Amino acid sequence: MRNFQFGLVSGERGGKVVKYPEGKRLEFTREGNDECDHAHGSGWVKIKEKDLLDGEFRFHGESGKKICKVPYPRVFL
């Protein structure tokens, strides 16, 4: 397990790099907190361009998902 931080969402994640025709991405599951509330889910991230990640953070038990397009140094995987 590895620690991560994305905005106010933090915790531990486990995952693996998966190859697709359009490139590689990290697919993961996670457990932690969202603004001090217990939260868990899954998601994926890929390097979109230099210093920019693209991906999804899904929250289990919620109808939506948070899309992330953030500068790479701001997400700690």
C-alpha positions in Angstrom: 0.0 0.0 0.0 1.1 3.6 -0.8 -0.1 6.8 0.7 -1.7 9.5 -1.4 -3.1 13.0 -1.1 -5.5 14.7 -3.6 -6.9 17.9 -2.2 -8.7 17.0 1.0 -8.8 13.3 0.1 -6.0 11.2 1.6 -5.3 7.6 2.5 -3.7 4.5 1.2 -4.0 3.0 -2.2 -3.0 -0.2 -4.0 -3.0 -0.8 -7.7 -1.1 -1.7 -10.8 -0.1 -0.2 -14.1 -2.3 -1.4 -17.0 -1.4 -1.1 -20.7 -4.1 0.1 -23.2 -3.8 0.9 -26.9 -3.8 4.6 -26.0 -1.1 4.2 -23.3 -0.5 3.1 -19.7 -2.4 4.1 -16.6 -2.4 3.4 -12.9 -5.6 1.7 -11.8 -6.1 1.6 -8.1 -8.4 1.0 -5.1 -8.1 3.3 -2.1 -9.2 3.7 1.6 -8.9 6.8 3.6 -10.6 10.1 4.4 -12.4 12.9 2.5 -12.6 16.0 4.6 -12.2 13.8 7.8 -15.0 11.5 6.7 -14.2 7.8 6.0 -14.1 7.3 2.2 -13.1 4.4 0.0 -13.2 3.8 -3.7 -11.2 3.2 -6.9 -9.9 5.1 -9.8 -7.2 5.6 -12.4 -4.6 8.2 -13.4 -2.3 8.6 -16.3 0.2 11.2 -17.4 -1.6 13.4 -19.9 1.3 15.6 -20.7 4.4 16.9 -19.0 3.6 17.7 -15.4 -0.2 17.0 -15.8 -2.2 14.0 -14.6 -5.7 13.0 -15.9 -8.0 10.5 -14.2 -10.9 9.6 -12.0 -11.3 9.2 -8.2 -14.5 7.2 -7.6 -16.2 7.2 -4.2 -18.0 4.0 -3.3 -21.5 4.7 -2.0 -21.9 7.9 -3.9 -23.6 8.4 -7.3 -20.8 10.6 -8.7 -17.2 10.6 -9.2 -14.5 13.3 -9.0 -12.6 13.9 -12.2 -9.0 15.1 -11.7 -7.0 17.1 -14.1 -4.3 18.6 -11.9 -0.6 19.5 -12.1 1.4 16.3 -11.4 3.4 17.7 -8.4 0.1 18.4 -6.5 -1.0 14.7 -6.4 1.2 12.4 -4.3 0.9 8.8 -5.3 
